[in-house]
Amino acid sequence: AAREHPELVQKYFATVIGKAENKLTALHTAIWSGGVFLYVPKNTEVKLPIQTLFVTDRAETVFSPHVLIVAEANSSVTYVSNYTSAGEQKELVHNGAVEIVAEPGARVQYAAVHNLSAEITDVSYRRALVQKDARIDWVIGEMNNGNVLSDVSSVLKGDGSSSYAKVICIGEGKHELNVSTRAVHFGLNSDSDMLTRAVM
């Protein structure tokens, strides 16, 4: 889809997550290494979930994937991703970002499970821009063995837009968990619900 619609990638990349939102997102924009571009045309219902697997197996490489999902008007899609590590790991920072654009009437369901090793610090910024009568559903499982910074935000720009977020984190020992979930309401009659749980 990125080859067929380069203008969409250029239009939407780093619009939901500002290039200079903070130092970590600026670094991500500078070094991102691959990822996913999912484009759903208007009035299209993707009935089966789209699944991806991100694996890091070498500490010498950059692990900074970018996921960009654009759901045009009155479309719907479910996207599920898994992040894992394999092999012997050294200290590494995963600096990942997710941007979702839900155009009017679109519905996007995003689910992710992160299960990275103790040597990896997982930094994940997730953002959604939700237009009129559109909806974003987040389901996030932070099941890492290392430190976590998880930041999920929905910008409810359109009237009647809605967001539901469920974020679960599990840690042990000396792990540090930094979990933020928010919805920013601009549209009239916009609705959000958040459930965030962290267990040590």
WODA-V613974 format. One record per helix or strand. SS is the DSSP state (2 for helix, 1 for strand). FROM is the first residue (numbers start at 1). LEN is the number of residues. Records with the same first field share a line. If there is no record, write none. Layout:
BEGIN
SS: FROM-LEN + FROM-LEN
END
This chain:
BEGIN
2: 6-7 + 23-9
1: 35-6 + 45-1 + 50-7 + 63-1 + 66-6 + 76-10 + 92-11 + 107-9 + 120-11 + 135-8 + 148-9 + 162-9 + 177-9 + 191-9
END
